[in-house]
Amino acid sequence: GAVSTTLVFENGKRHHCIYKTPIMPFEICVRTLKVENSLSGVGILSLDYIVELRGAKAERTKFSMQLLN
């Protein structure tokens, strides 16, 4: 697509990431509250994180994905 980013999730840490758009790139910060990863072919990935824009809390997301064989 026209936008791209790479988000880094690490328990208890903040990572600065670049969100690239057709107009201009901008920096976001991902503060990870919790990561649970038991994926190895099958399993569950759970994320709880906050995306900040210019130091302001922008969005808290809880994401869970289960892979089945």
C-alpha positions, 0 to 999 in steps of 0.5 A: 500500500501507500503507507508502511511502518515496522512496529517493535513490541518488547515487554515494558519498553518504548520504541520509536518507529517511523510511519511512512506516508505518501505525504511525509513520514512521521515518528510514533512511539509504541509502548508495549504493556504486554507480549505473550508469544507462543507461536511455533506453527500453532499457538497464540500471539497476544499484544497490549500496547499504546501508540503515542504521537508526539508524547500524547497517548493516541490509542491503546490496543489489545490484539490476540491472534490464534493459529490453528493447524 
